């Protein structure tokens, strides 16, 4: 179990990657996943959260259960749910009409889903990696085939790139 103490130290350990001047943020998200074995959602959220006012340690904890398609259920990819979180953080709440802010976020997520699906064919982890992580034998196969270092980091990078292009138009 990761404690506040270990998250604090993970934060210090990861800081050099997040401050890498020559690497763009989508590449940083990929590098964080590769070098520190975070899940897809944590890799996206921890790379972008401070830019939108969320403490990185809190972002790491909030995204913890979303890897493997929602706690290894093979459903919505962690990189996708990580992007959803950041898209929500990027929006201002309209105090006079909170629903307007929600609808704006839904539109961004819808546009993201269309672009991501066009690129990868699905939003679901088990479709993207062609294995069902809820089945122990297939999870072991994913580890044996190094899926988490050969496939998932590129998905993280692609999700982050699409998100960046959407945010640039806001």
C-alpha positions as CSV (number, residue, x, y, z in Angstrom):
1,X,0.0,0.0,0.0
2,X,1.4,3.4,-0.9
3,X,1.3,5.9,2.0
4,X,1.4,9.6,2.0
5,X,5.1,9.2,2.9
6,X,5.8,7.1,-0.2
7,X,3.7,9.4,-2.5
8,X,5.7,12.4,-1.2
9,X,8.9,10.6,-2.1
10,X,7.5,9.5,-5.4
11,X,6.7,13.1,-6.1
12,X,10.3,14.2,-5.4
13,X,11.6,11.3,-7.5
14,X,9.4,12.2,-10.5
15,X,10.0,15.9,-10.4
16,X,13.0,15.9,-12.8
17,X,10.9,14.2,-15.5
18,X,8.1,16.7,-15.2
19,X,10.6,19.6,-15.5
20,X,12.3,18.3,-18.6
21,X,12.7,21.3,-20.8
22,X,13.3,19.6,-24.1
23,X,10.5,17.0,-23.9
24,X,6.9,18.0,-24.7
25,X,4.2,17.1,-22.1
26,X,2.7,14.2,-24.1
27,X,6.2,12.7,-24.3
28,X,6.7,13.4,-20.6
29,X,3.5,11.4,-19.8
30,X,4.9,8.5,-21.8
31,X,8.3,8.8,-20.1
32,X,6.7,8.9,-16.6
33,X,4.8,5.7,-17.3
34,X,7.9,3.9,-18.7
35,X,10.4,5.0,-16.1
36,X,8.2,4.9,-13.0
37,X,5.6,2.1,-13.7
38,X,2.6,4.3,-13.1
39,X,-0.7,3.3,-14.6
40,X,-2.0,5.1,-17.7
41,X,-4.3,7.4,-15.8
42,X,-1.7,8.4,-13.3
43,X,0.8,9.1,-16.1
44,X,-1.6,11.5,-17.8
45,X,-3.0,13.1,-14.6
46,X,0.3,13.6,-12.8
47,X,1.9,15.2,-15.9
48,X,-0.8,17.9,-16.3
49,X,-2.6,18.3,-13.0
50,X,-0.5,21.1,-11.5
51,X,-1.0,23.2,-14.6
52,X,-4.7,23.2,-13.7
53,X,-4.5,23.6,-10.0
54,X,-4.4,20.1,-8.6
55,X,-1.5,19.0,-6.4
56,X,0.5,16.2,-8.1
57,X,0.3,13.8,-5.1
58,X,-3.5,14.2,-5.0
59,X,-3.6,13.6,-8.7
60,X,-1.6,10.4,-8.4
61,X,-4.0,9.2,-5.7
62,X,-7.1,10.2,-7.6
63,X,-6.0,8.4,-10.7
64,X,-4.8,5.3,-8.9
65,X,-7.8,3.1,-9.5
66,X,-8.2,3.8,-13.2
67,X,-5.4,1.7,-14.7
68,X,-6.1,-1.4,-16.7
69,X,-9.4,0.0,-17.9
70,X,-10.9,0.9,-14.5
71,X,-9.1,-1.3,-11.9
72,X,-8.1,-4.0,-14.5
73,X,-11.7,-4.6,-15.7
74,X,-10.7,-3.9,-19.3
75,X,-13.3,-1.1,-19.6
76,X,-12.3,2.6,-20.4
77,X,-8.6,2.9,-20.9
78,X,-6.8,4.7,-18.0
79,X,-5.2,7.1,-20.4
80,X,-8.7,8.1,-21.6
81,X,-10.0,8.5,-18.1
82,X,-6.9,10.5,-17.1
83,X,-7.6,12.8,-20.0
84,X,-11.2,13.2,-18.9
85,X,-10.0,14.3,-15.5
86,X,-7.6,16.9,-16.9
87,X,-10.3,18.2,-19.3
88,X,-12.6,18.7,-16.3
89,X,-9.8,20.4,-14.4
90,X,-9.1,22.7,-17.4
91,X,-12.6,24.2,-17.3
92,X,-13.8,27.2,-15.3
93,X,-17.0,26.8,-13.4
94,X,-19.6,29.3,-14.5
95,X,-21.0,30.4,-11.2
96,X,-24.2,31.7,-12.8
97,X,-24.7,28.5,-14.9
98,X,-22.8,25.5,-13.7
99,X,-24.5,23.4,-16.3
100,X,-22.8,25.4,-19.0
101,X,-19.4,24.3,-17.7
102,X,-20.5,20.7,-17.6
103,X,-21.8,20.8,-21.1
104,X,-18.5,22.4,-22.3
105,X,-16.6,19.6,-20.6
106,X,-18.8,16.9,-22.2
107,X,-18.2,18.5,-25.6
108,X,-14.4,18.3,-25.1
109,X,-14.7,14.7,-24.0
110,X,-17.0,13.8,-26.9
111,X,-14.5,15.3,-29.4
112,X,-11.6,13.5,-27.6
113,X,-13.5,10.2,-27.9
114,X,-14.0,10.7,-31.6
115,X,-10.4,11.5,-32.3
116,X,-9.0,8.8,-30.0
117,X,-11.3,6.1,-31.4
118,X,-10.4,7.2,-35.0
119,X,-6.8,6.6,-34.1
120,X,-7.0,3.5,-32.0
121,X,-10.4,1.9,-32.8
122,X,-11.7,1.8,-29.2
123,X,-11.7,3.5,-25.9
124,X,-11.6,0.2,-24.0
125,X,-8.4,-1.2,-22.5
126,X,-9.0,-4.8,-23.5
127,X,-9.7,-3.9,-27.1
128,X,-6.6,-1.6,-27.2
129,X,-4.1,-4.2,-25.8
130,X,-6.0,-7.3,-27.1
131,X,-6.0,-8.9,-23.7
132,X,-8.4,-8.9,-20.7
133,X,-6.5,-7.9,-17.6
134,X,-9.4,-9.1,-15.3
135,X,-8.3,-12.7,-16.2
136,X,-5.1,-13.5,-14.3
137,X,-3.6,-15.6,-17.2
138,X,-4.1,-12.8,-19.7
139,X,-2.7,-10.3,-17.2
140,X,0.4,-12.5,-16.9
141,X,0.5,-12.7,-20.7
142,X,0.4,-8.9,-20.9
143,X,3.4,-8.8,-18.5
144,X,5.3,-11.5,-20.5
145,X,4.7,-9.6,-23.7
146,X,5.7,-6.3,-22.1
147,X,2.5,-4.7,-23.2
148,X,2.8,-2.1,-20.4
149,X,6.1,-0.9,-21.8
150,X,5.5,-1.4,-25.6
151,X,1.9,-0.6,-26.1
152,X,0.4,1.4,-23.2
153,X,3.0,4.2,-23.1
154,X,2.3,5.1,-26.8
155,X,-1.4,5.1,-26.0
156,X,-0.7,7.5,-23.1
157,X,1.3,9.8,-25.4
158,X,-1.4,9.7,-28.1
159,X,-4.2,10.5,-25.6
160,X,-2.2,13.4,-24.2
161,X,-1.5,14.8,-27.7
162,X,-5.2,14.7,-28.6
163,X,-6.1,16.4,-25.4
164,X,-3.5,19.1,-26.0
165,X,-4.8,19.8,-29.4
166,X,-8.4,20.1,-28.0
167,X,-7.3,22.4,-25.2
168,X,-5.4,24.6,-27.7
169,X,-8.7,25.4,-29.4
170,X,-10.4,26.5,-26.1
